[in-house]
Structures are given as C-alpha cells and as structure tokens.
Amino acid sequence: INAISEHSCTDGLHAFLEMNLPKIKKKKEGKAPSFALGCIDPALATAIADGMPGLSCRSDETVREVLRGCRLHLHHMVKGLGGGSQEQAQLGLGHSYSRGKVKFNPARSDNMIIQSIALLDQMDKDLNTFAMRVREWYSW
C-alpha cells in the first residue's frame, strides 16, 4: 500500500499487470494501442506507463466516473459481497492505509497532534467568520 501511495510501480504490481492485461504489442507507427489502463491517480498512471513501455494509461474524468460506478455496483458484480461486507472491507483498507502512513513517516512522530492543532485552528477561524457574517446579516 505504501508503494502505491508513493506513486511507484513495484515489481509485484508490474507482474500483476503483465499477468492480467492483454499482451502489449510493439507500437506500429501511427497506430494507437488496442487498450488503455485507467488509473485514478495521475502520478501512479505516469509511473506505470514509464515502467511498462507500450502501455497506455489514462487518468481523467471518464476513468473516475467508471470507477465510481464500479464501486457503486460492486455488490451486484461480486457474489457474496452483500450485507455490509464491502463497507467493512473499505473501512479496513482505510484503517490499514492510515496506520501504514503514520508508521511510514518516522520523522514526524507527532503528526496526528500537528493535524489536530491545525484542524482546531481552522475550526476557530471558520467559527469566527460565521459569527461575523451573522452579526453583519442580522445586525447583532
């Protein structure tokens, strides 16, 4: 998970893509590839395209919409995924990713404290802005 969040194409990802994608034919001049790989993260798409010459990677609004639809209707496509298992899997993956990011950043052991202070400052700023607008609107 950390390698993908750092936008790098690892050997495992490279092997997975080679095994599951159609064979990449050498590009002929003027001929477009027969398929394109869609990736939500543009930096990861660039890393994959650099790591696998001849593979076309897309990262645009169309890819985002297709993946949103896949997530929305995944329980229809995968049997036995009903009953909240998808949400549970997404939550577990999110927690694992967050734990990995906190452990992966050893230079900032107080990262969560810094983020909490920044959040409190932002909330204080927003509250003051809202209070000023209420006073202005209702002449308090």
C-alpha positions, 0 to 999 in steps of 0.5 A: 500500500505504501508503494502505491501511495508513493506513486511507484510501480513495484515489481509485484504490481508490474507482474500483476499487470503483465499477468492480467492485461492483454499482451502489449504489442510493439507500437506500429507507427501511427497506430494507437494501442488496442487498450488503455489502463485507467488509473485514478491517480495521475502520478501512479498512471505516469509511473506505470506507463514509464515502467511498462513501455507500450502501455497506455494509461489514462487518468481523467474524468471518464476513468473516475466516473467508471470507477465510481460506478464500479464501486457503486455496483460492486455488490451486484458484480461480486457474489457474496459481497452483500450485507455490509461486507464491502463497507467493512472491507473499505473501512479496513483498507482505510484503517490499514492505509492510515496506520501504514502512513503514520508508521511510514513517516518516522520523522514526524512522530507527532503528526496526528497532534500537528493535524489536530492543532491545525484542524482546531485552528481552522475550526476557530477561524471558520467559527469566527467568520460565521459569527461575523457574517451573522452579526453583519446579516442580522445586525447583532 
